[in-house]
Amino acid sequence: MSDISERSTVFKAPRGGVMTLEVGVITGELELLTGAEEDGTLVLRIRYAGADEWYTPEGGPYTLHDPRDHEVLHDVLIGLLHRPQP
């Protein structure tokens, strides 16, 4: 990934986990990584915290108007993943 920058955060998966393309739902303590290619393609990766293998969350691909916007999007995604469950 020739990215502008990357951000990562460790978090506890919400109830029901996070759906990935490669292995289905993952749960527990996870790490979200966001980045953007120079052309604005958003890069989202998720893994079990401390693991080597990254997975692709279901959805996308997405293109950002400004590649730097992935930093704000990262904060929004973590906020959504941490919100109280009904």
C-alpha positions in Angstrom: 0.0 0.0 0.0 1.6 3.3 -1.0 -0.4 5.3 1.4 -0.5 8.9 2.6 -0.5 7.6 6.2 -2.0 4.9 8.3 -3.8 4.8 11.6 -4.6 1.8 13.8 -6.6 1.3 17.0 -7.2 -1.7 19.2 -10.9 -2.2 20.3 -13.3 -4.8 21.5 -15.6 -6.1 18.8 -19.2 -5.0 19.0 -21.9 -7.7 19.7 -22.1 -9.8 16.6 -18.4 -9.1 15.7 -17.1 -7.7 12.4 -17.8 -9.4 9.1 -14.7 -10.0 6.9 -14.4 -11.1 3.3 -11.8 -13.8 4.0 -13.0 -15.6 7.2 -16.5 -14.3 8.0 -17.2 -12.9 11.5 -14.3 -12.1 13.9 -14.9 -11.2 17.5 -12.9 -10.3 20.6 -10.1 -7.8 20.8 -9.4 -6.5 17.3 -7.3 -3.9 15.6 -8.6 -1.6 12.8 -6.1 -0.1 10.4 -7.1 2.6 7.9 -5.1 4.2 5.2 -5.5 5.7 1.7 -3.8 5.3 -1.6 -2.6 8.4 -3.3 -5.6 8.2 -5.7 -8.0 8.3 -2.7 -8.8 4.5 -2.5 -9.7 3.8 1.1 -7.8 0.9 2.7 -9.5 -0.8 5.6 -7.9 -3.8 7.3 -8.8 -5.6 10.5 -7.1 -8.4 12.6 -7.2 -10.0 15.9 -5.1 -7.7 18.2 -1.4 -8.8 18.0 -2.0 -11.3 15.1 0.0 -11.2 11.9 -2.8 -11.7 9.4 -5.0 -8.8 8.3 -8.5 -9.2 6.9 -10.8 -7.0 4.7 -14.0 -5.8 6.4 -17.1 -6.5 4.3 -18.1 -3.5 2.0 -16.3 -1.2 -0.4 -14.3 -0.5 -2.3 -14.5 3.2 -1.3 -12.8 6.2 -2.8 -12.2 9.4 -0.7 -12.2 12.9 -2.2 -9.1 13.7 -0.2 -6.9 10.8 0.9 -6.3 12.5 4.2 -9.9 12.0 5.1 -9.2 8.5 6.1 -7.9 9.9 9.4 -11.3 11.4 10.2 -13.1 8.3 9.0 -10.9 6.1 11.2 -12.2 8.1 14.3 -15.8 7.7 13.1 -15.5 4.0 12.6 -13.9 3.4 16.0 -16.7 5.6 17.5 -19.3 3.4 15.8 -17.7 0.2 16.9 -17.6 1.5 20.6 -21.2 2.8 20.8 -23.5 1.0 23.2 -25.4 -1.9 21.8 -29.2 -2.0 22.0 
